Amino acid sequence: MLDVFFKTLPFFLMIGLGYGAGRRGFFSPEATAALTKFVFYFALSAMLFRFSANLSLGEILDWNFVGAYLAGCIIVYVLATAVALFRKETTAVAAIEAQCAVIGNTGFLGIPMLALLMGQEAVGPIMLVLAVDLIVFSSLIVILITGSKEGRLSPRVLKTVGLGLLSNPMIVAMALGLSWSALKWPIPAPMNEFLTILGSAATPGALFAIGASLADKSAERIEVAGWLAFAKLVLHPAAVAVFALLVFPVEPYAASVMIAAAALPVAGNVFILAQHYGVAPQRVSASILVSTAASIVTVTAVIAWVGT
């Protein structure tokens, strides 16, 4: 485990550097927002396009994999929802807490870190995890919150969900890359070099942006944040592991990548949704802060375990 810790440490040090720059005021919230936008729309999209353009849909799509990951997510999602409703929270707050419990930072942290630590073969399974998160759970949270606020599910909500998916640069980059792969066209050398250079900025840029974005996060409702961090870092990978290893016949290496991806801390885009809809943003902020800090130990332990 110590070897794995030293391999994951540089990633968390980069997050720490961003956090320090944000806390000291050297990197302002406006600068953090600009860096995040660059990574999200350009660097990470270039990385995803180049990865997916060298894969085929047949290599990525595995329904047993999807079933195992979805089943593990649903178990934890339902549990987190039940705990929130038991505490007499609203449906919207329960939906946000459930989102914290199952949606990890796969785009900004998982893709660059797991691809380097577990090999380029991990890219396909990671992208499948990301696709399920974006298509299923990002849609579900919008439907639940909007439906609970309006008291009904209107066609306008479904239109919002559809437009949100079509405008997400990560989904667009993966779809374009797989389309390019299906045409069996090689990527021209200048274009490949351009994508490589731009995509290389995704790893340091994303990690620094994660840290800088945590600088203005507060640890309010620490008991709830601790529970959600536990659900995300421990229960989520455990549930996914049960279904991937014992229920569905998932190929062992793909299962190990899925479990490692499930162990990632709460994603920053959950806070964006919470802030947008005005639903418990401070609680989500604390959950991101606590889970990211704790993941230095838990992610290392999970990667060390699946590596065996």
C-alpha positions as CSV (number, residue, x, y, z in Angstrom):
1,M,0.0,0.0,0.0
2,L,2.9,2.3,0.7
3,D,4.0,2.1,-3.0
4,V,0.5,3.0,-4.1
5,F,0.4,5.9,-1.6
6,F,3.6,7.4,-3.1
7,K,2.1,7.1,-6.6
8,T,-1.1,8.8,-5.6
9,L,0.6,11.4,-3.5
10,P,1.6,13.7,-6.4
11,F,-2.0,14.0,-7.5
12,F,-3.1,15.1,-4.0
13,L,-0.1,17.4,-3.7
14,M,-1.3,19.1,-6.8
15,I,-4.8,19.5,-5.3
16,G,-3.1,20.8,-2.1
17,L,-1.1,23.3,-4.2
18,G,-4.3,24.6,-5.7
19,Y,-6.0,24.8,-2.3
20,G,-3.1,26.7,-0.8
21,A,-3.1,29.2,-3.7
22,G,-6.8,29.7,-3.3
23,R,-6.6,30.1,0.5
24,R,-3.8,32.6,0.3
25,G,-5.7,34.7,-2.2
26,F,-3.0,34.2,-4.9
27,F,-5.6,32.4,-7.1
28,S,-8.9,34.3,-6.9
29,P,-12.4,32.6,-7.3
30,E,-12.6,34.3,-10.7
31,A,-9.3,32.7,-11.8
32,T,-10.4,29.3,-10.5
33,A,-13.6,29.6,-12.5
34,A,-11.7,30.5,-15.6
35,L,-9.2,27.6,-15.1
36,T,-12.1,25.2,-14.5
37,K,-13.8,26.3,-17.7
38,F,-10.6,25.9,-19.7
39,V,-10.1,22.3,-18.4
40,F,-13.8,21.4,-18.8
41,Y,-14.4,22.7,-22.3
42,F,-10.9,22.3,-23.8
43,A,-8.2,20.3,-22.1
44,L,-10.4,17.5,-20.8
45,S,-12.5,17.4,-23.9
46,A,-9.3,17.0,-26.0
47,M,-8.1,14.2,-23.8
48,L,-11.5,12.4,-24.0
49,F,-11.7,12.8,-27.8
50,R,-8.2,11.4,-28.3
51,F,-8.9,8.5,-26.0
52,S,-12.2,7.6,-27.5
53,A,-11.0,8.1,-31.1
54,N,-8.6,5.2,-30.5
55,L,-11.3,2.9,-29.0
56,S,-14.4,1.4,-30.6
57,L,-17.9,1.3,-29.0
58,G,-17.6,-2.5,-28.8
59,E,-14.5,-2.2,-26.7
60,I,-16.1,0.2,-24.3
61,L,-19.8,-1.0,-24.0
62,D,-20.2,-3.9,-21.7
63,W,-23.7,-4.4,-20.3
64,N,-22.6,-6.5,-17.4
65,F,-20.3,-3.7,-16.4
66,V,-23.1,-1.2,-16.7
67,G,-25.4,-3.4,-14.7
68,A,-22.9,-4.0,-11.9
69,Y,-22.1,-0.3,-11.6
70,L,-25.7,0.8,-11.8
71,A,-26.8,-1.7,-9.2
72,G,-24.1,-0.7,-6.8
73,C,-25.0,3.0,-7.3
74,I,-28.7,2.4,-6.8
75,I,-28.3,0.6,-3.5
76,V,-26.2,3.5,-2.1
77,Y,-28.5,6.1,-3.7
78,V,-31.6,4.6,-2.1
79,L,-29.9,4.2,1.3
80,A,-28.7,7.9,1.3
81,T,-32.2,9.0,0.2
82,A,-33.8,7.0,3.0
83,V,-31.4,8.4,5.6
84,A,-32.2,11.9,4.5
85,L,-36.0,11.3,4.5
86,F,-35.7,9.7,8.0
87,R,-34.1,13.0,9.2
88,K,-37.2,14.7,7.7
89,E,-35.4,16.4,4.9
90,T,-37.3,17.5,1.7
91,T,-37.2,15.4,-1.4
92,A,-34.9,17.9,-3.1
93,V,-32.4,17.8,-0.2
94,A,-32.6,14.0,-0.1
95,A,-31.9,13.9,-3.9
96,I,-28.8,16.2,-3.5
97,E,-27.5,14.0,-0.6
98,A,-28.0,10.9,-2.6
99,Q,-26.1,12.5,-5.5
100,C,-23.2,13.2,-3.1
101,A,-23.2,9.5,-2.1
102,V,-22.7,8.1,-5.6
103,I,-21.2,10.7,-8.0
104,G,-17.4,10.9,-7.8
105,N,-15.0,13.3,-9.4
106,T,-14.5,11.0,-12.3
107,G,-13.9,13.7,-14.9
108,F,-11.4,15.9,-13.2
109,L,-9.7,13.4,-10.9
110,G,-10.5,9.9,-12.1
111,I,-9.6,10.0,-15.7
112,P,-6.1,11.6,-15.3
113,M,-5.2,9.7,-12.1
114,L,-6.5,6.2,-12.9
115,A,-5.3,6.3,-16.5
116,L,-1.8,6.9,-15.2
117,L,-1.9,4.6,-12.1
118,M,-3.8,1.7,-13.7
119,G,-2.7,2.0,-17.3
120,Q,-4.2,3.2,-20.6
121,E,-6.5,0.2,-20.7
122,A,-8.4,1.8,-17.8
123,V,-9.7,4.5,-20.1
124,G,-12.5,2.5,-21.5
125,P,-14.0,1.4,-18.2
126,I,-13.5,4.9,-16.7
127,M,-15.4,6.5,-19.7
128,L,-18.2,4.0,-19.2
129,V,-18.5,5.0,-15.5
130,L,-18.5,8.6,-16.5
131,A,-21.2,8.1,-19.2
132,V,-23.5,6.3,-16.6
133,D,-22.9,9.1,-14.1
134,L,-23.7,11.8,-16.7
135,I,-26.6,10.2,-18.5
136,V,-28.4,8.5,-15.6
137,F,-27.7,10.3,-12.4
138,S,-27.2,13.9,-13.8
139,S,-30.6,13.5,-15.5
140,L,-32.2,12.0,-12.4
141,I,-31.2,14.8,-10.1
142,V,-32.6,17.5,-12.4
143,I,-35.9,15.5,-12.7
144,L,-36.2,14.9,-8.9
145,I,-35.4,18.5,-7.8
146,T,-37.5,20.2,-10.5
147,G,-40.4,17.7,-10.0
148,S,-40.3,18.2,-6.2
149,K,-40.4,22.0,-6.5
150,E,-43.1,22.1,-9.2
151,G,-45.1,19.2,-7.8
152,R,-45.2,17.5,-11.2
153,L,-43.0,16.3,-14.1
154,S,-43.5,18.5,-17.1
155,P,-42.2,18.1,-20.7
156,R,-40.1,21.2,-20.1
157,V,-38.0,19.3,-17.5
158,L,-37.3,16.5,-20.0
159,K,-36.3,19.1,-22.5
160,T,-33.9,20.7,-20.0
161,V,-32.4,17.3,-19.3
162,G,-31.9,16.5,-23.0
163,L,-30.3,19.9,-23.7
164,G,-28.1,19.5,-20.7
165,L,-26.8,16.2,-22.0
166,L,-26.3,17.5,-25.5
167,S,-24.3,20.5,-24.3
168,N,-22.1,18.7,-21.9
169,P,-18.6,18.8,-23.5
170,M,-17.5,15.5,-22.0
171,I,-20.4,13.7,-23.6
172,V,-19.9,15.5,-26.8
173,A,-16.1,14.7,-26.8
174,M,-16.7,11.0,-26.2
175,A,-19.5,10.8,-28.8
176,L,-17.3,12.6,-31.5
177,G,-14.3,10.4,-30.6
178,L,-16.3,7.2,-30.9
179,S,-17.8,8.4,-34.2
180,W,-14.3,9.1,-35.5
181,S,-13.2,5.7,-34.5
182,A,-16.3,4.1,-36.2
183,L,-15.2,5.7,-39.5
184,K,-11.8,4.0,-39.0
185,W,-10.0,7.2,-39.9
186,P,-6.5,7.6,-38.4
187,I,-6.0,10.9,-36.6
188,P,-3.7,13.1,-38.7
189,A,-0.3,13.6,-37.1
190,P,-0.7,17.4,-36.6
191,M,-4.2,16.9,-35.1
192,N,-3.0,14.1,-32.9
193,E,-0.1,16.3,-31.6
194,F,-2.5,19.2,-31.0
195,L,-4.8,17.0,-29.0
196,T,-1.9,15.5,-27.1
197,I,-0.6,18.9,-26.1
198,L,-4.0,20.3,-25.2
199,G,-5.0,17.1,-23.4
200,S,-1.8,17.1,-21.3
201,A,-3.0,20.3,-19.6
202,A,-6.0,18.4,-18.3
203,T,-4.3,16.6,-15.5
204,P,-2.4,19.4,-13.7
205,G,-5.1,21.9,-14.6
206,A,-8.0,19.8,-13.3
207,L,-6.1,18.9,-10.1
208,F,-5.1,22.5,-9.4
209,A,-8.7,23.6,-10.1
210,I,-10.1,21.0,-7.7
211,G,-7.8,22.3,-4.9
212,A,-8.5,26.0,-5.7
213,S,-12.2,25.4,-5.7
214,L,-12.0,23.8,-2.3
215,A,-10.4,27.0,-0.8
216,D,-13.8,28.7,-0.3
217,K,-15.6,25.6,0.8
218,S,-16.8,25.5,4.5
219,A,-17.3,22.5,6.7
220,E,-20.8,23.3,8.0
221,R,-23.1,20.4,9.0
222,I,-20.0,18.4,9.6
223,E,-21.9,15.3,10.9
224,V,-24.0,15.1,7.6
225,A,-20.8,15.8,5.5
226,G,-19.1,13.0,7.4
227,W,-21.9,10.6,6.7
228,L,-22.0,11.5,3.0
229,A,-18.2,11.2,2.7
230,F,-18.4,7.7,4.3
231,A,-21.2,6.7,1.9
232,K,-19.2,7.9,-1.1
233,L,-15.7,6.7,-0.1
234,V,-16.6,3.4,1.6
235,L,-20.2,2.3,0.9
236,H,-20.2,3.2,-2.8
237,P,-17.0,1.2,-3.8
238,A,-18.1,-1.6,-1.5
239,A,-21.5,-2.0,-3.1
240,V,-20.0,-1.7,-6.6
241,A,-17.4,-4.4,-5.7
242,V,-20.1,-6.8,-4.5
243,F,-22.1,-6.5,-7.8
244,A,-19.0,-6.5,-10.0
245,L,-17.2,-9.4,-8.3
246,L,-20.0,-11.6,-7.0
247,V,-23.2,-10.9,-9.0
248,F,-22.4,-9.8,-12.6
249,P,-19.6,-11.6,-14.6
250,V,-17.5,-8.5,-15.1
251,E,-13.9,-9.0,-16.4
252,P,-11.5,-8.7,-13.3
253,Y,-9.5,-5.8,-14.6
254,A,-12.5,-3.8,-15.7
255,A,-14.1,-4.5,-12.3
256,S,-11.0,-3.2,-10.5
257,V,-11.2,0.1,-12.5
258,M,-14.9,0.4,-11.7
259,I,-14.3,-0.1,-8.0
260,A,-11.4,2.4,-8.0
261,A,-13.6,5.0,-9.8
262,A,-16.4,4.4,-7.3
263,A,-14.0,5.3,-4.5
264,L,-13.4,8.8,-5.8
265,P,-14.5,11.8,-3.6
266,V,-17.7,13.8,-4.2
267,A,-17.7,15.6,-7.6
268,G,-17.6,19.3,-7.8
269,N,-20.5,19.4,-10.3
270,V,-22.9,18.3,-7.5
271,F,-22.1,21.7,-5.7
272,I,-22.8,23.5,-9.0
273,L,-26.2,21.8,-9.2
274,A,-27.0,22.5,-5.5
275,Q,-26.0,26.1,-5.9
276,H,-28.0,26.5,-9.1
277,Y,-31.2,25.1,-7.6
278,G,-30.6,26.6,-4.1
279,V,-30.7,23.2,-2.4
280,A,-28.3,22.7,0.5
281,P,-25.1,24.1,-1.2
282,Q,-23.2,24.5,2.1
283,R,-23.9,20.8,2.9
284,V,-22.6,19.7,-0.5
285,S,-19.6,22.0,-0.1
286,A,-18.7,20.4,3.2
287,S,-19.1,16.9,1.8
288,I,-16.7,17.7,-1.1
289,L,-14.2,19.1,1.3
290,V,-14.3,16.2,3.8
291,S,-14.4,13.5,1.2
292,T,-11.5,15.0,-0.8
293,A,-9.4,15.2,2.3
294,A,-10.2,11.7,3.4
295,S,-9.8,10.2,0.0
296,I,-6.0,10.6,0.3
297,V,-6.2,7.5,2.5
298,T,-9.3,5.7,1.2
299,V,-8.5,6.0,-2.6
300,T,-5.0,4.8,-1.9
301,A,-6.3,1.8,0.0
302,V,-8.9,0.9,-2.6
303,I,-6.4,1.1,-5.5
304,A,-3.9,-1.0,-3.5
305,W,-6.7,-3.5,-2.8
306,V,-7.9,-3.8,-6.4
307,G,-4.3,-4.0,-7.6
308,T,-4.1,-7.4,-5.9
